[in-house]
Amino acid sequence: MTIPRPHTLRLKFVLYLGSILAVCLGGLFFWTYALARLNILDQVDQQARTLLLQVVITRAWVADHGGLFVMKRPGEVENLMLPKSHIVDQEGQTYLMRNPALVTREISAYAEEAGLYRFRLTSLKLKNPENAPLEFEKEALEFFERQGYDNSKDGVAFQRLDRDRPVYCRIVPLQITASCLECHQDQGYRIGEVRGGLSVIIPMDKALAAMDRSRNSFILAGVGIMGLVLSAVYLFLRQMVLKPVDHLRAVANRLVAGEYIAIAQVTTGDELEAFAHAFNTMTTTIKEGYVGALKSLTAALDARDSYTRGHTGRVATYSIAIARAMGLSDARISEVEIGAILHDVGKIGISDAILRKPTPLTLDETATMEAHVTAGAKIVNDANFLLCALPAILHHHERLDGKGYPEGLQGEELPLIARIIAVADTFDAMTTDRPYRQGLSREEALAEIERHSGTQFDPQVVATFAKICLDQTPGSVQSN
């Protein structure tokens, strides 16, 4: 069994932070886009104001000079509504009158032909039907008349559709001056009154396109910034939180698998490191309690026979020393220790009559004694955290030449842990007094083991154990 690796923390983080960023950045970019849109509209309005001012100034100049006379073009008809509609020079060339209204109309025609904008003169008291006010112009003119020129001279602005195109309109009031009465005296105007209005109509195509580009840019920027922020924060979270948590999960899985030397290594300098330290302390406590329980179990087993008392502890000491000298990892050494402690656990089911028998065993008794390896394997088979000891329990009586039991494994088929414990177990058995024989000396037992190196025992394990014995004083072989 392993601890699953759920992704809910990552998903929760992405959804939570993504939602916050979406709301914050969405609000920020909406506000920024709204400002950009207002700026674009303000630029259009400033353009409208400037154009109107230029036309008003041009009209004033034309009016102050009594109008303009321009050379008559072929097919052009004079405006009979003007007092002085034309003049003829000495050479017979005809010049037609251009008053402020006609100048405004012709400037508008030129601008509209260029696809820029157009001007309109309009009034509630029409002299020329072509100047009939549009709906928005009528509303504005009524407003101008109610407010008076001084209170409405800044004009008003509208956004509307004109010929199915979005346009921006601004209209300003026109005031009656002395020069205006020449043409409009019959309409009852007085100097200073609002005579009508001048409007400019500017297509919004380019402005709207600019707004669209601005909106798209803001959307792309928002998505990009959101992605960068999410990525940066996620990488930070992954390094500082998720990675340590995954490491702790992996260590926990190793513990579940019985690898009690697994240590959590978290150096974040925060609560996670403190948690890892507590985790390691817990692991050490569990391991010590676990190994202590195993030792208590095997001690009880050893106590059944005064001749083998301490056998398990000595086998564990020799086995650990061999494993360490062979350069095995801490994880493998831990497996060797547990395997050595439990290698004879199957003897729990063997009667004292057989265990303590002072004479050689019969064939049936020998078969019963040899069955302790399979009995021990059954004992630990259902305990996941003890499965690492299974090869040692089941195969520590196998031989390199295949003449051992219970499966007759040979050579590299034998697990290394079983080969190590086989040497340690045999050495302790030969150097311990038994009811039916006197124990051998350390040197005699080692010589006997070396004699069977390559047939019964692994030569590398034997050589390693021999070196350990030679490097230390008799009876002082240690596990570290």
VENUR-V308795 format. One line per field, one symbol per residue. ss: DSSP state (A for helix, B for strand, O for the rest). burial: # if it has 16 or more other C-alpha atoms within 10 Angstrom, else .. A space follows every 10 residues. Layout:
BEGIN
ss: ???
burial: ???
END
This chain:
BEGIN
ss: OOOOOOOAAA AAAAAAAAAA AAAAAAAAAA AAAAAAAAAA AAAAAAAAAA AAAAAAAAAA AAAAOOOBBB BOOOOOOOOO OOOOOBBBOO OOOBBBBBOA AAAAAAAAAA AAAOOOBBBB BBOOOOOOAA AOOOAAAAAA AAAAAAAOAA AAOOOBBBBB BBOOBBBBBB BBBBBOOAAA AAAAAAAOOO OOOBBBBBBB BBBOAAAAAA AAAAAAAAAA AAAAAAAAAA AAAAAAAAAA AAAAAAAAAA AAAAAAOOOO OOOOOOOOOO AAAAAAAAAA AAAAAAAAAA AAAAAAAAAA AAOOOOOOOO AAAAAAAAAA AAAAAOOOOA AAAAAAAAAA AAOOAAAAAO OAAAAOOOOO OOAAAAAAAA OAAAAAAAAA AOOAAAAAAA AAAAAOOOOO OOOOOOOOOO AAAOOAAAAA AAAAAAAAAA OOOBOOBOOO OAAAAAAAAA AOBOOOBOAA AAAAAAAAAA AOOOOOOOOO
burial: .......... ...#..##.. #...##..## ..#..##..# #..##..##. ##..##..## .##...###. .#........ ....##.... ...####### ####...#.. .#....#### #####..... ###..###.# #.###..##. .##.###..# .....##### #######.## ........## ..######## ####..##.. #..##..##. .##..#...# ...#.....# .#.##.#### #####.#### ####.#.... .##..##.## ..##..#... #..##..##. ##....#### ########## #####..... .######### ########.. ...###.... ....#..### #######.## ....###### ########## .#.###.### #..####### ########## ##.#....## .#..##..## ..#######. ##.###.##. ......###.
END
